[in-house]
Amino acid sequence: MKKQGELKSYICSIDGEHWTSFNATSYGHAKSQFLIYLDDCYGDCYLSIRCKCAGSVYTSEDFKRNAKYRGIEFAYCGMVVEVDGNKGVITGHNSSANLNVLFTDGKWKGQTHNCHPNWKITYFDKKGVVLKDFKNK
């Protein structure tokens, strides 16, 4: 059984045929990410969204291309980062070629924000060792 708030991969769809992957902490979080992704979907859309847990955190090929473009080839979904002194986890990327970070502490705890990959951000490996530090940028 998964712990509350643990990052997992979910797939979401409205029609049951076209599925999109999201890294989220719950079905509701995945649905809200899908709603943002849809962009032009309104209120009743939320009730039509179907989500399934797909297992472990997923790093897509699009994310890997985006990370290479931004000069952070080492980054992956589920990686722990610190942005302007607030810890979080990378959940994906967005159309701005920035990172989507789910904050795990600080003033944005529980929120996912669009974060520039080189602005006051520190990247940590799985053991908590600093891989790259952009704090002074």
Buried (B, 14 or more C-beta within 10 A) or exposed (E): EEEEEEBBBBBBBBEEEEBBBBBBBBBEBBBBBBBEBBEEBEEEBBEEBBBEEBEEBBBBEEBBEBBEEBEBEEBBBBBBBBBEEBBBBBBBBBEEEBBBBBBBEBEBEEEBBEBBBEEBBBBBEEEEEEEBEBEEE
